[in-house]
Amino acid sequence: MKTISVSKFCVNYDIPQQFIDSLSKYDLVKVIEVETTKHIHIDDINRIERLMRIHFDLDVNFEGLDIINNLIDQINTLQNEVSRLKSRLELYE
């Protein structure tokens, strides 16, 4: 799986590295160490961008980000379940 270094990500997005460290502390993003540098998975970038917008634009703290992130994950799970059930229901129509 592809990764990007946290320092490079933070420079590109002009955010403090402490932001990613805090996201990791709240288990909102997984930070892995490759040799001596911290990296994040490329797949997590969309999630991090969403959390950045919520945190910096709306001034939501990390506890709030954790709650919002969990709610978004639950909504996505429920939407997938509804889609699955709709497709099963179409078989009986």
C-alpha positions in Angstrom: 0.0 0.0 0.0 1.3 3.4 -0.9 2.1 5.9 1.8 3.3 9.5 2.1 5.4 11.0 4.8 3.6 13.0 7.3 6.1 15.9 7.0 5.6 16.0 3.2 1.8 15.9 3.6 1.9 18.7 6.2 4.1 20.9 4.0 1.8 20.3 0.9 -1.4 21.1 2.9 0.3 23.9 5.1 -0.8 22.3 8.4 1.2 21.6 11.5 2.5 18.1 12.0 0.9 18.1 15.4 -2.5 17.9 13.7 -1.7 14.5 12.2 -0.2 13.4 15.6 -3.5 14.4 17.3 -5.6 12.6 14.7 -3.4 9.5 15.4 -3.8 9.9 19.1 -7.6 9.8 18.7 -7.4 6.8 16.3 -8.8 8.9 13.4 -5.9 8.1 11.2 -3.2 5.4 11.3 0.4 6.6 11.3 3.0 4.0 10.4 6.7 4.4 10.9 8.9 3.6 7.9 12.5 3.5 9.1 12.6 6.7 11.1 9.9 8.7 9.5 6.1 8.8 10.1 3.9 8.0 7.1 0.1 7.8 6.4 -1.7 5.7 3.8 -2.7 7.4 0.6 -6.2 5.9 1.1 -6.6 8.1 4.3 -6.0 11.4 2.5 -9.7 12.0 1.8 -10.6 11.3 5.4 -7.8 13.6 6.6 -8.9 16.4 4.3 -12.5 16.1 5.6 -11.2 16.3 9.2 -9.0 19.2 8.3 -12.0 21.2 6.9 -14.1 20.4 10.0 -11.4 21.2 12.4 -9.9 24.4 10.9 -13.0 25.9 9.2 -15.6 25.0 11.9 -13.2 25.1 14.8 -14.2 21.6 16.1 -11.9 20.0 18.7 -10.5 16.5 18.3 -13.2 14.9 20.6 -15.8 16.4 18.3 -13.9 15.2 15.2 -13.9 11.7 16.7 -17.7 11.8 17.2 -18.4 13.3 13.8 -16.1 10.7 12.1 -17.9 7.9 13.9 -21.3 9.2 12.8 -20.2 9.6 9.2 -18.9 6.0 9.3 -22.3 4.8 10.7 -24.2 6.8 8.0 -22.1 5.2 5.3 -22.6 1.7 6.7 -26.4 2.3 6.9 -26.5 3.7 3.3 -24.7 0.6 2.1 -27.1 -1.6 3.9 -30.1 0.3 2.4 -28.7 -0.1 -1.0 -28.1 -3.8 -0.5 -31.6 -4.3 0.8 -33.1 -2.3 -2.1 -31.4 -4.5 -4.6 -32.6 -7.7 -2.8 -36.1 -6.3 -2.7 -36.0 -5.7 -6.4 -35.7 -9.5 -6.9 -39.2 -9.9 -5.4 -40.9 -7.2 -7.4 
